[in-house]
Amino acid sequence: MLFSKIWILSVFFCISALAADGDMDQWFRNEGEWLAYRSTRQGVMNDPNTKIITDGLRFDVSVGKRIPLFVWSQESHASGWSAGVDGGMLASLRRETVNGALAFSTNTFDGHFGAYIGYSGNGWIAMGHTAHISAHLVDGISTYQNPIRYSRFWNDVIVGKDLFDPEGTDPYEIYLQGNIGMGNNAVPATKNPVYGYGFDAGVELAGADSLAIKISFDTSNAGTSGQASTYSEFAGIGYLSKPKTMHRPFRAGVSHYTGSDFRNQLFSQTQNFTAFEIQTVF
């Protein structure tokens, strides 16, 4: 089952290059690409995003993307309807010494896939989303543990608002987003609701479409019995999420994570650590 998920996610990434059309000089070629990126919470490791965070001992790597397959009623790069799929993989590695040699144990592996339909316009986004995550213990950890059964399906609604016109010339960004939904068929057990909320803020350093100082905050609750909320904060540099940017979106800086461990195989444990982060999008 694990390998079938990897195959499905590989297909998602292959079709992403065929899923959009429009102006090639802009990173987001249409409303669907921008909405897909805008609606993904960059501070939530189990969202379909691509990044590495590390404190030198633990290395958490996620690879994922939300992919628009259909775009219609598009009025601009930030106004229209789109629908598509998303998928991602989260792997957590730990640096260890085994028999006097350096080794990296792959502790956990989370697989995600889902589908959505969404609208953006007048600085608002709204999306209906259905998704699945399961978690797997991989090589094991020298100090820990037997695998647990972890799997959940959920449906949620995502709503976000840009306080500045995303297609305007303001050098600022303040964006608020929340989601709420219901889980089903969860193992160990469902404890509804599923919810999350967060914000992004930033200011460009040298005019339009230049590097910016960025901060964000996120909280996420999986809606699983015994799994507390996860909190994350970020401060660093990157590009603002402007729909007509000419640059590949990225951010790099310092993240801090507290609350329930976002590696769902270890969800019953708590975490409190600071890490270097670098994130981009394919």
Secondary structure, 3 states (H helix, E strand, C coil): CHHHHHHHHHHHHHHHCCCCCCCCCCCCCCHHHHHHHHCCCCCCCCCCCEEEEECCCEEEEEEEEEEEEEEEEEEECCEEEEEEEEEEEEEEEEEEEECCEEEEEEEEEEEEEEEEEEEEECCEEEEEEEEEEEEEECCCECCECCCCCEEEEEEEEEEEEECCCCCCCCCEEEEEEEEEEEEEEEECCECCCEEEEEEEEEEECCCCCCCEEEEEEEEEECCECCCCCEEEEEEEEECCCCCCCCCCCEEEEEEEEEEECCCHHHCCCEEEEEEEEEEECC
